[in-house]
Amino acid sequence: MINELHQKLLKLGVVNSQVQLGDLQRLLNVTPEKWIKKNKWFCVNRKLTMKAFKVHELIVSKLKVNSESKLYFLLVDLFMEKYLKKNKK
C-alpha cells in the first residue's frame, strides 16, 4: 500500500523521488487532534482553511483515502506545504 501511495504522490507532484518509503511510514503517526494542534492556521486563516477543504476533496475523491485515517492527515500536510510557505512570505 505504501509503495502504491508513493507512486500516486509522485505522479501528482506532491513528493519528489527523494522521498523514501520509510519517510512516509514514519509520518503516518498522526491523529486529528495532533494535526489540529500543529496547524494553528486552520479555521483562523480563511484562505488557507478554504484551500485545505479543496485539498480534502482531492484526497477523498481522487485518491479514495478515508478522511479519518492517519494517511489522510499526512496527505493534507503534503499538499498544504506549498501554500503555507507562500503565506509566510
N, C-alpha and C positions, 0 to 999 in steps of 0.2 A: 504494500500500500504506500509506504513512504517513497519508494522509487517512482511509482506512478505519479504521486503528488509532485515530486521533484521535477519530473518531465513536464507536467502541466504548467508548473510555475515558471520553468524555463521558457516554454512556448509563449506564455502570457507576458514575459519580460519582468516578472516580479522579482526573480532572483537571477543571478548570473551563474555561469558554470563553475565559479569558485566556491559556491555554497555546497558544502558537503552534506551527505545524507544524515550524518551524525549530528550536525548543527540543527537540522530540522527536528530530529528526535529530542534533543535537549530542550528546544524551545516549546515543545508540546506540553510542558509542565505549567500550564496557565489555567486559571479559573476565572469566571466572570468577575468575582469580587476583586481579585488581584488586578485584572485588566482595568476596571473602572478606577481603582485607586491609583494606578500608574498613569492613566490618561486623564488628567485633571481638566483638560480642554473639553472633554465630552459633556455635552449639554450646557456648556458655558460659551464656547465659541461656535456661533451659529453656522458659519461657513464650513468649518471642519466637521461639525456634527452632521450636516447635510451630506457632505462627501462620504462620511462613514456609513450613512444609510444607503447611499448608492453602491458603496463597496459591499455592503451587506447583501444587497440584491444580486450583485455579480457572483459572490461566493455561494450563495444559496441556490440561485437559479442555474448558473453556468457550470459551477464546479460540483454542485449537488452535495455540499457539505452541511451537516447538521449544525444549526446555529447555537446549539447548546454544547458542542464539543470543544475540546481544547484546541483542536486543529483550526476551528473557525476563528478563534481569537488570534492565533498565530498569523493566519492569513490576513485578517483585518490589519494587524500591525505591519505586515509586509507591504500591503497595498497603501496604507496611510503614510508610511515613512516619508515618501517624497513630498506629500502635501504638508506634513509637519515641518519639514526642512524649509519649504517655501514660506511658511507662515512665520518662521523665526527671523526672516530677513527684514 
